[in-house]
Amino acid sequence: MSGVEVVPLQGLTPDKITIRRNVIHNNDFGNIFIDTSANYGIRPPYNLQYNSGLITGKHAIPNAIIDIYSANRYELSASAYFRIGTTTTDANGNFSYSTNLNVEAISVTATDFLGNTSGFARINIITDVENEEQIPKEFSLSQNYPNPFNPTTKISWQSPVGSRQTLKIYDVIGNEVATLVDEYRDAGRYEVEFDASGLSSGVYFYKLTLGSFTETKKMLILK
């Protein structure tokens, strides 16, 4: 198509979202920025929270640029994001930003001093009723069920904040034998099924890490 160039949206790979340059040629409102710098593994911000218009979070890099976007609660595509502002992390990696906009969800990216930009971290804005019903008040890791088991069991947990979450399985001498979860997730309750078909009978441990929270529990495979 003549006059059309496809470029990747900053922070996402081309197979995730594309923007046709002629659509944003004038970019009168300054909401979309085209940057050719690469993403060298900068992680997204974490511990995102929203309270009465105040957006807070953390990033490992001090003085990082934090770009903040409003988003449609049910639309995950970055094409639905609208940039509402920018702030920076302090010396400890904390950041905050106030807005009086009525938003359904917030997405943020981090950019270091070299121009490397992370992917998006996202938090849905929960109403008071939803908050009471859906957002846990504390961290917890439940005992797997059934236990003992063969060959599958379910592991559930909850987190009151959004963060990078990992759930890993270890044998009795500390060798990692499986990774069930390793990604950013919003605050909420989660459950995964673990299939131990490839493991022998015995005692194993599953370890959950939610930001700075860590808990380990024991389970037993009987074949």
C-alpha positions in Angstrom: 0.0 0.0 0.0 1.6 3.3 -1.1 2.6 5.7 1.7 2.1 3.2 4.5 5.0 2.0 6.7 4.5 -0.5 9.5 6.5 0.2 12.6 6.6 -1.6 16.0 5.0 0.1 19.0 7.7 0.9 21.6 7.9 -1.8 24.2 6.2 -4.5 22.1 7.4 -6.9 19.5 6.0 -6.4 15.9 3.8 -9.5 16.1 2.0 -8.0 19.0 0.9 -4.6 17.7 1.6 -2.5 14.6 0.8 1.1 13.8 0.7 2.5 10.2 2.8 5.6 10.1 0.4 7.6 7.8 -2.3 7.3 10.5 -0.1 9.2 13.0 1.9 11.3 10.5 1.1 14.7 12.1 0.6 13.3 15.7 -1.0 16.6 16.7 -1.8 15.6 20.2 1.7 14.1 21.0 0.2 10.9 22.3 2.3 8.5 20.2 6.1 8.6 20.1 8.2 6.7 17.6 11.5 5.6 19.0 14.0 3.3 17.2 15.9 2.4 20.3 16.0 -1.3 21.1 14.6 -3.1 24.1 17.5 -4.8 25.8 15.6 -6.8 28.4 14.4 -3.9 30.7 11.8 -5.3 32.9 8.4 -3.6 33.3 7.5 -1.7 36.5 6.0 -3.8 39.3 4.0 -3.4 42.5 1.5 -1.2 40.6 -1.3 0.2 42.8 -4.1 2.7 42.2 -5.9 4.6 45.0 -8.2 7.6 44.4 -6.3 8.9 41.4 -2.8 8.2 42.7 -0.8 5.6 40.7 2.3 4.2 42.5 4.8 1.5 41.7 8.4 0.4 41.6 11.2 -0.3 39.2 14.7 -1.7 39.7 16.3 1.3 38.0 16.6 4.7 39.8 15.7 7.8 37.7 14.0 5.7 35.1 11.4 7.4 32.9 7.9 6.0 33.6 5.3 6.6 30.9 1.7 6.1 32.0 -1.2 5.2 29.7 -4.9 4.8 30.3 -6.4 1.6 28.9 -9.6 -0.1 28.2 -10.3 -2.6 30.9 -11.3 -5.4 28.4 -8.9 -4.5 25.6 -5.4 -5.7 26.0 -4.0 -4.4 22.7 -1.6 -1.5 23.1 -3.4 0.2 20.2 -6.1 1.0 22.8 -3.7 2.8 25.1 -3.7 6.6 25.5 -0.6 8.3 27.1 -1.7 10.5 30.0 1.6 11.5 31.5 5.2 10.8 32.6 7.1 10.6 35.8 10.4 9.2 37.0 11.6 6.8 39.7 13.4 8.1 42.7 16.7 6.9 44.1 15.0 3.9 45.6 13.1 3.0 42.4 9.7 4.3 43.7 7.4 6.4 41.5 4.0 8.0 41.8 1.6 9.9 39.5 -1.7 11.7 40.1 -4.5 11.9 37.6 -8.1 13.1 37.8 -9.1 11.1 34.7 -11.8 8.5 35.0 -9.8 5.4 33.8 -10.7 1.7 33.6 -7.1 0.4 33.6 -3.5 1.8 33.8 -0.5 0.5 31.8 3.0 1.7 32.3 6.5 1.3 30.8 10.0 2.1 32.0 12.8 3.6 30.0 16.5 3.7 31.2 19.0 6.5 30.4 20.1 4.6 27.3 16.6 4.8 25.8 15.8 1.1 26.3 12.1 0.6 27.0 10.3 -2.2 28.8 7.1 -3.9 27.8 3.9 -2.9 29.5 2.8 -3.5 33.1 -0.9 -3.2 33.7 -3.4 -2.9 36.5 -7.2 -2.8 36.2 -9.0 -0.2 38.3 -11.4 -2.0 40.6 -14.6 -0.5 41.9 -15.3 -0.5 45.7 -17.7 -3.4 45.3 -15.3 -5.4 43.1 -12.4 -4.5 45.5 -14.3 -6.0 48.4 -15.1 -9.2 46.5 -12.0 -9.7 44.3 -8.9 -8.2 45.8 -7.2 -10.2 48.6 -6.2 -8.5 51.8 -3.0 -10.5 52.3 -0.5 -12.8 50.6 -1.1 -16.5 51.0 -0.1 -19.9 49.5 -2.6 -22.8 49.9 -1.7 -26.4 50.4 -1.9 -28.3 47.1 -5.0 -30.5 46.6 -5.1 -33.4 46.5 -2.1 -34.3 48.5 -0.7 -37.0 48.2 -1.4 -37.1 44.5 -0.8 -39.0 41.2 -0.2 -37.6 38.7 -1.9 -34.1 39.0 -2.6 -31.7 41.8 -3.8 -28.0 42.0 -1.9 -25.2 43.7 -3.6 -21.9 44.5 -2.5 -18.6 46.0 -3.5 -15.0 46.3 -1.7 -11.6 46.2 -3.0 -8.2 47.3 -0.7 -6.3 44.8 0.4 -6.8 41.2 4.0 -8.1 40.9 6.2 -10.5 39.1 5.1 -13.9 40.3 7.1 -17.2 40.2 6.0 -20.7 41.2 8.6 -23.4 41.1 8.9 -27.1 42.0 12.0 -28.5 43.8 13.1 -32.0 44.8 14.3 -32.9 48.3 17.9 -31.9 47.6 17.0 -28.5 46.2 17.1 -29.2 42.4 14.5 -27.2 40.4 12.4 -29.7 38.5 9.6 -27.4 37.1 8.6 -23.8 36.6 4.8 -23.4 36.6 4.6 -19.5 36.7 7.1 -16.8 35.8 5.4 -13.6 34.8 3.8 -10.3 35.9 0.3 -10.7 37.3 -2.2 -8.3 38.8 -3.5 -8.6 42.3 -5.9 -11.5 42.7 -6.4 -15.2 43.3 -4.8 -17.8 41.1 -4.7 -21.5 40.6 -2.6 -23.8 38.4 -2.5 -27.5 37.8 0.8 -29.4 38.2 1.3 -32.6 36.3 4.0 -34.8 37.8 3.8 -37.6 35.3 7.5 -37.3 34.6 8.6 -37.4 38.2 9.1 -40.3 40.5 7.4 -40.9 43.9 8.6 -38.8 46.8 8.5 -35.5 48.6 8.8 -32.3 46.6 8.5 -28.6 47.5 6.7 -25.8 45.7 8.0 -22.2 46.2 5.9 -19.1 45.5 7.6 -15.7 45.1 5.4 -12.6 44.9 7.7 -9.5 44.9 9.3 -9.6 48.3 6.9 -12.3 49.6 8.1 -15.9 49.5 6.5 -19.1 50.9 7.3 -22.8 50.4 5.1 -25.8 51.1 5.7 -29.6 50.9 3.8 -32.1 48.7 3.9 -35.8 48.2 3.8 -37.8 44.9 2.6 -41.4 45.4 2.7 -43.7 42.3 
